[in-house]
């Protein structure tokens, strides 16, 4: 192959904008008589799969008899071919060419054949840097993951250079500009030219003011100050904090006027106020799960009133009620709950929101003459550090009185006093679809003892989840969960609703919900020691569809003296996931292994979000 050299020079920002426009542009049907595409076939693609190429284009073929294919248009097809050639260039195939051929339209349908000549895959030979003073050449090479002889992937390089831009902007260089260019021969030489610009401080912070929203409320949520070095991460955190006040529908902080002589850059804070007060009401039906019994249908009515700007200080109050009744006595309220929430967003000079929650409930069991009335008070304080670490402190006092005999699953205590805490450290790259990182949760609690009350026990819940990307979008995920409760008085029990349970869609799949653990008179009573771990492989299948295979293992013991690590239940299985705006919807099927007490050969689980 005859050697050739060509130079491609463009700014990183310009390249990203053009690529984004190309990848997101679609088309609409121009003429109703245009033939429908019933097949798109790729020929000659050895390095990139049919599914991978098909995912890059907007054109869709008819898959089933009930689905619709796209309508053929020569201009649209030419644009899609250009997108595919650009996609090939992102993977080092800079000479890739794609041509099309068509079948003769029959019954107003058409087949498209895309002939791919991939050409040579180019490799990155070296990286040449100029203009960088703040960060060394070694830092650049480390960040772009340079390896001599690796395939030239422009997408990955651009992604890494965007991270370099963020590093500069966190170090006081908001005007940073990075230009990249390549020289192609038998391999690729990458040239990166950096214009770091001046180091700037924050000048004036200009804030739009609105009636009923004090300037003090706005300024205290902004964690950057005039005279500080420009820091993009702190500016983005300020935007999130402003939005979390519930006072605004939209928040934006943008760079304003630059004064090079003074070395400053202004910030303009723009907000759109939200509705401060409102009333919500909804009606619902729910099927209650009764252990070893038929499910009951309950009718529920929810209502709430809220004010998110009490005294014009962003203090929040909410009055919430719930009334429910179980069929057939649907016109006689059998459960009534009333909660009042008051949120003080700041304690003194610290952003530690305090929630005070007085509550009341009344229960009238339709199956017996049992009636229960309870009331109490909760207090919760929360501290967050940059979305990564959250610490909560909880105090709770409740008083209960009852008439009649309660259900055998309930343990009632006239008075309970509790203090607890929750520590969460979240380093996942994505809340719904984590590909790498970890999440650690530790949640201790103390009931009674020096606090008083009728029951005394300690409880600890902890979990640790980790995620690794093996390659592409294939993720290996692991979770470890341990729960422990220690009762001071053997004559008392940890309340039924506070005990640990095992089995179901979020613990050991293959078993029904709460189907594992100690049994009394044929009823699952929960336990005070719980251990389970999950290992899961997650992978894409096609479009919005994904898959997973998993292995779950664990056990539940009634007391700590009963713990025997050789005892465990285990299940394996697989599942299908569907991407939704609120996370993956999944259908899992688990099969118990080595448990002779289980009559079922498997269990189907349907849930929203991954199990961990």
N, C-alpha and C positions, 0 to 999 in steps of 0.2 A: 504494500500500500504506500503510495507516494506520500511523503511527509508534507504536512501543512501546518501553518501557524496563523492563528487569527486572534484578535484581541477583543475582549468583551468588557466594557467598562461602564458601570452604572452605579448610582448610589444605592445603598442597602434599602433605604426607605422607599425609593422609587421602584425597586425590584419587587419588594413585598406588596406594594399597592397593585402593580400590574398583575402579579401572580394571583392575588386575592380576587381581582376582577375576573380573570380568566377562569378560575376554579369555581366561582359561584354563579357565573352567568348561565341562565337557562334559556329556554325558548318556549313559545306558545304556538299553538296551531294557527297557521295563517289561512289555509284554505280547507274548507270542510271536506272537499273531495280528495285531499292528499291521502295516499295509501298508508295503511297501518303497518308498523314494523313488527313482524312476528318472530324475527330471529336476528341476532347480532353475533357473528362468528369471527373469532380472531385466528389468523393463520401466520405462522412463523415466529411467534413469541416464545422464546426459549427461557428467558430469565425472569420475566414477569408473568404471573398466572392470568388466566382468563378472568377469574373473579376479581383480581386486583385491578386489572384494566377496566373492567365493567363498572367498578365502583367509582371510577374517576369521571365518568361521563354522565350527562343528564339524560341522554337518550335511553329509553327502556324498551325491552322487547316484551312481547306477549308471553307470559309464563304459563298461565292456566286459562281455561275456557271462560272464566269469569273475570279475568284481569284484562286490562287494556294496554296495548303497546303505544309508544309514541307515534306521532304522525311524521312521515318523511318530508324533509325539506333540505335541499342541497346546500343552502347556505348554513343551516344549523349543523349539518353533518360535517362540513368543512371546519367549522369552529370546534367541534368535538374532537376531530382529528388533530387539530393544533394543540388542544389540551393534552391529548395523549402523548404527542411528541415532546411537549414540555415536561410531562411527567417522566418520560424516559430520560430526559436530560438531567432531571433531579437525581437520577440513580447512576449517572456517569455515562450514559449512552448519548453522547452529544451529537452523533451523526444519524440518529434513528429517523427513519422515514416511514410513513404509513400512507398507503393508498387504499382506495375503496373500489369495490365492484358490487353491482347490484343484480339481483334476480329480476326477471321480467314480472311486473305487477300482475297478480292473479287474484281475482275477487277482491280487488282494492287492498291487497296486502303485498308486502315486499320483504325480502331478506337482504341484509347488509353483510358483506364480507370485507373485513379489514385486514389487508396484507401488510405485515410488519417486517421491515428490514431493520433489525436492531443495530447492526454495525458494531463497531468496537466499543467495549466498556473501558473508559479512561480511568486512570488511577492518579491519585494526588501524590506528586513527587516532592514538593516543598512548599513552604509558606514564607512569604516575604513581607515584613512589617515596616511601616514608616510613620513617623509622627507621634508615636506613643511615648509618653513620658511618665504618666501616673502608674500605669500597669506595665510590667516587664514583658518582653517577648515570651518568656517561659510561662507567664500567666495566660497569655493569649493562646499559646499552643496547648496548654492544659485544658482551657475552657472549650476550645473547638475540637478537642479530642483528636489532635493530629497524630496520625500514624503513617509514616512513609510507606507507600505501596497499597494503602487502603483505597477502595473504590471511591471515586469522587462523587459526593452526595451534596449537592448545593442546598437542598432543603435543610439538612442537618447543620451545615455550616451557618446558614442564615439564622436558624433557631438559636444556635450558640452565640452568634454575634448579637442577637437581641438581648441575651442575658448579659453580655458585656456592656451594652448600652445602659442596662439597669444598674450595673455596678458603678458606672460613671455618674449616673444621676443620683445615686445614693451618696456619692462622695463630693457633691457640690458642683457638678459639671452638666447642667441641664441643656446646654447648647451643643453637646457632643454630636459629631457627625462621622460616620464610618462609611467609607467607600470600598467596594471590593471589585476586583477584576481578575481575569484569568488569562493565561497564555497557554494555548493547547498545542502540543506537538505529539509525540508518542505517549506522553503523559501530561498532567496538568500542573502548572505552577500557579499558586494562588497569591495574589497581591492584595494587601490590606493597607489602606491609607487612612490614618486617623487624624481628624481635626478636633482636638479635645475642647477647644474654646476656653474661655476664662473660668476660673473658680468663682462662683457667685454666692452671695448671701441673700436671704429673703429680705426684700424691702418692705413695702406696705402690703398688708393683708386687707384687701377691700371686700367687705361683706355686704351683700344685699340685705336690707332690713325690711321686716314686715310687721304689721300691727299684730299684737298679742304674742310675738316671739321676741324676747329680750335679747339684746346684743350679748349679754353675759352668758346666756344659754348657748349661743352659737360659739363664742370664743372658747368656752371651757372644753368643748368637744374637739377643738383643733389642737393637735399636739405639736405643731410647729409654731415658732415665734419669730417676730421681726428681728433681724440681726443674726439669726442662726444660719449655718451652712445649709444650702438646698439639699433636701433628702426626699427622694420620690416615695420611698416606702412609708415614711411618716405622713406624707401628704395623702397617700391612698388609705392609710389607716384612719386619718381624720375624716375622709369621705365616708367610710363605713360607720364611724362613730356618730356622725351627724345623722345618717340614715337610721341608725338604731334608736334614735330618740322617738321614733314614730311620729315626728312632726312634719316630715317631708315626703312627698311622692318622688322627688328627684333631687339629687345632690351632685354638684360638679365643682371641682377646684382646678382651675386651669392657669397656665403660666401667662402673666400679663406683661407689662412694660419692662424693658431691660435698660438699666443705666450702667454702661460699661465704665464710665468714669468713677462712679461710686462702687462698682462691683456688686450691684444688687439686681434682683429680679422680683417683680411684684406678683402676688397671687390674687386671683379673682375668685371669690366664693359665690356660686350661684345656686340657689335652692328654689324649689317649687313647694309651697306649703301643702300639707294634707288636711283632711277633715279631722278636727280635734275630738269631736264628740259624735256618738252614734249609738244605735240600738240594733242588736242582732237577734234573730229568732229562727230556729229551724226545727223540723220534725223528722223523726227517724224510727225505723224498725230494726230490731236487732235480735238475733237468735242466741239465747243464752245457753252456754254449754254446762250441762249438769253431769257430774261424774257418775258413771254407771247408770245413767237414766236418759230419758228422751229429752231433747232440747226444748226449751220454752221460748215462745215468741214474746218479746217485750216491746212496748210502745213508749217512745221517749220524746219529750219536748225540752229543748234547750233555749235559754234566753239570756241575754247579757246587755248591760249598758256600760259604756266606757267614756272616759275623758282622758285624753293623752297630754293635756297641757293645763293641769290644775294650777291655779294662781299664777298662770303665765310663767311657770318655772319648769316646765317639761315633766312635772310629777304626774304619775299615771294612776288612775283608779279604775277598777272594773268590778261590777256587781254581776255575779253569774249564778244562775239557778238551773236545776235539772229535775224534772218530774218524770217518773217512769212507772209503768204498770205492766204486769205480766198477764197475757191472755189466759183465760177468757175474761178475767175481771178487769177489763181495760178501762173502765170508767171510774175505778176506785184507785186513787194514787197509793202505791205500795212502797215507793221510795221517793224521798224528797231531799235534795241537796242544795245548800246555799253557801256560796263562797264570796267573800269580799277581798279584793286584792288592792293593796296600796304599794306603789313602787316609788321609792326615793332614789333617783338615779345617782346622786353623789352623796357621800358621807364626808362632811367637812370639805377638805380640799382633795379628796381621793375619789376616783371613779370606781366605787364599789357599790353597785346597786343593791339596795335593801328592799326585799319584798316582805310585807306583813300580810298574813292571810288568816283572818278569823273564819271559822267554818262551822257549819251545823248540818246534821243529817238526821233523817227519820226513816226507819225501815219497818214495814208491816209485812211479815212473811205470809204469803197467800196459802202456803201449805200447812201452816200451824197457827197457833195463837201467839206466836212470838212477836214482840215489838221491841225496838231498840231506838233510843235517842242518844245522840252524842254531839258534843261541841268541843271546840278547842281553838288553838292558836298556833300558827307556824311562822317562823321567821327564817328567811334565806338571804344570805349575802354572797355575792359573786364577784370574783376578780378575774379578768382576762388579760393575757399578755400576747398581743399581736396574733390572735386567732390560733396560736399554738398551744398555749397553756391556759387551763381554766381551773380555778379553785373555788369551791362552794362550801359554805358552812350552814348547817341546818339546826334549828332548835324547834321542838314541838311538844306541846302539852295538850292532852285530850282528856275529857271526862265523859263517861258512858253510864247509862242506866237502861235496864231492860225489864220486860215482863214476859212470863212464859218461858218455854224451853227453847233454846236456840238449836239450830241445825247442828248435827254431830260434827261437822267440819269446822265450826266456829269456836274460838276461844275468846271470851270476853273478859276484859279487865276494866274495873270502874275508873281507874286512873292510870295513864301512861305518860311518862316524861322521857324525852329523847334528845340527844345531841348527836350530830353526825357531820361528816365532811366528805367531799368528793374532789379528787385530784385527777385531771385528765390532761394528758400530753399527746397532742395530735400532730404528727409530722407527715400525714398522708398528702400526696400530691393532688388528690381529688376526693371530694366528699362522697360522691355517688359511685365513681369508677376508679378506685385507687389502683395505681400501677407500681408504685414504690413508696416506701416510708413505713411508718408504724403508728400505732395508737395504744397508749397505756392508760388504764383507768384503775384507780384505787379508791375504794369507798368504805371507810370504817364507820361504825355506828355504835352508840352506847345507850341502852335503855335502863332506867332505874338507877340502882346503886346509890351514890350520893345525891342524885337528883330527886329521889323519892319515888313514889308510885307503887303499884302492886306487882310489878314484874321486873326482873333484873336479868339482862342478858347482853352479851357482846356479839356483834356481827361484822363480818368483813367480806366484801365482794371485790374481786379484782379480775381484770382481763388484760391480755396483751396480744395484739394482732399485728402481723408483719406481712409485707407485700414485696414481691420481687418480679420484675419484668424479665422473663427468660430470653425472649426475642420477639420482635414485632410487637403485637398486642396480646401476646400470651403471658398470663400472669399466674404466678404461684402464690397462694395466700395461706397463711397459717394463723390459728387462733388458739389461745389457751385461757380457760376460764376456771377460777377456783372460788368457792364460796364456803364460809365457815361461820357457825353460830355456836356460842358457848353459853349455856344456861346456868345461872348461879344456884337456883333452887330446883332440885330434881322433881319436886311436886308440881311445879309450874311448867307450862309449855310455851315455846315461842308461838305467838299467834299464827293461825293457819295461813292467813294472807301474807305473812312475812317469811314463811318457810321457803326453802329452795325446792324447785321441781325440775324435772328433766324429761326430755323427749319432745319432738316437734320440729317445726321448720327452722328454728333458730338455735337448736342445740344438737340433738342426735336425730337426724332424719332417718326415716324407716320405721319410726315409732310414732304413735299418736301423741297429741299434745298432752304433756304432763303424765305420760303413761308409764314412766319408770320410777323405781324407788320403793320404799317401804309401803306395805299394805296392812290395813286393819279392817277386818270384817269385809274384805273385798273392795275397800275404798283406798285410793292413793292418798296418803296423809302428808306427803312431802318429807323433807329431811333437813338436817342441820349441817351436813357436809356434802358439798357438790364438787365434782371435778369432771371436766370434759375438754376435749381438744378436737379441732377440725383442721383438715388439710384439703385444700381445694385448688384445682387447676381450671382457670377461666380462659376462654378463647373466643374469638369472633367466628361466626359461621357465614352469614350473608346479610348485608345491609344492616337492619336493626336487630337481627337475630344473633344471639350468642349462645355459647354452651359452657357447661361446667361438669367436671367429674369430681367426686368428693369421697372422703373417708372420715367418718366421725366415730369417736370412742369416748366413753366416760362412765361414771357411776354416781349413785346417790346413796348416802348412808344416813340412818336415823340419828346417830350420835357419833362423836369423834372416837369413842371407844370401839365402834364397829368398823372402823376404816380398815380395809384390806385391799391393797393396791392390786392384788391379783384378780379381784373381782371387777368386771367391767362389762358393759354392753357395747356392741360395735355394729356399724352399718356402713355400707358403701352404696354409691348410687351416681346418678347423672341428672342433669337438668338442662332446661332451655330458658334463656333470658330474652326479654324484649326491651329495648331501650325506650324509656318514656321520659317526659320532662321532670318527673318526680323520682327518677331513679329506675333501676332495672326491675321490671316485673318478671318473676321467675316461677317456673313449674319444675319442682324437683321430685324425683322418685328414688326413695331409699329402700334398701333391702337389708334387714338384720342378718348378721352372720354369727353362727355358733350359739344362738340362744334358743334352746329347745322349748322354752316356755312360751315363745311367740308363735301363734298359730298362723298369723298372716305372713304371706311371702313378701310383702312390701307395702309401702305407704306413699301416697301422693300428697305433696305439699304445694300450696299456692300462696305466694307472698309477694310483697313489694319490698325492694332493696335486697342486697345480698345478706346472707345470714350473719356476716360480720364484716 
